Amino acid sequence: MQLKLTSQQETGLRPLLEAAQRTEFYGTWLETIATPLSRCLDLLPHVECRHFDENREAFRNPRSGRLRQPEFRYPLQPSPKILMLLEGFQRSGSVRNVFDLGPSAVAGSKADTLAAPVSVLRSMAGIAGPQRYPIVAFTGVRHGTLTEADRELFWKSFRVPVFEQFLGLSNELVAEECEAHDGLHVREEETIIELRGGELVFTPLGALAYPVLRIATGCAARPERSLCPCGRAGLRLMEIVPIAKERGAHDVRGAQKARGAAAAW
Ligand SMILES: [Zn+2]
């Protein structure tokens, strides 16, 4: 099935491909940027998180400036005081980063709620106690998935709902849970999502300093395009679950084989 892009995605994809062309990793893959751009994207291999981490310099775009850290967006407004337990977001007024505080300050924190990777929330479940506002659980390529058992544990421990945020390699927001708690809304204006051989693969359009296309998530998901009970339209990811796999850092042969079977949403 041919990958279909929105006009906004098409516009965002060109500068990303041009940035990728300047990197060591994509130099040979992208000698020319041919149209349609979706076809160009379709010829690229998918990239595992580990491969990116181990070969970071190969993905650097020498003509781009410093990597800009993403802003953390709390799902409800106005934002309460948040204790952030994940490094790599921009500093902001409502967020106290735990990495700026000593251990004793964490225990005495006056924050209203927590934002942390799902694994950190699991280990804090018996310690942190009830929160005043919904917690944010980070999942995604570096943090895994959030299960129903996690939701029950967090409800019992923190006494507030949880909002899941699915993050990419550098904390960029790929998909987020809304107040309807019915799947995750994909940020389609900033991300291209594909399902390849059953695996969720995404391309963050804004990653011009370190362009990485078709990032493998290790997860499967069901795409849903019906109107969400919250009133928002667009693509949602339902039932995100880890998939078992054994393969190399970036499986080029697998990518070529899967190309015929790749489905685009
Ligand atoms: Zn919604």
Boltz pocket constraint, residues with backbone or C-beta under 6 A from the ligand:
constraints:
  - pocket:
      binder: B
      contacts: [[A, 178], [A, 179], [A, 180], [A, 181], [A, 182], [A, 185], [A, 228], [A, 229], [A, 230], [A, 231], [A, 232]]
      max_distance: 6.0
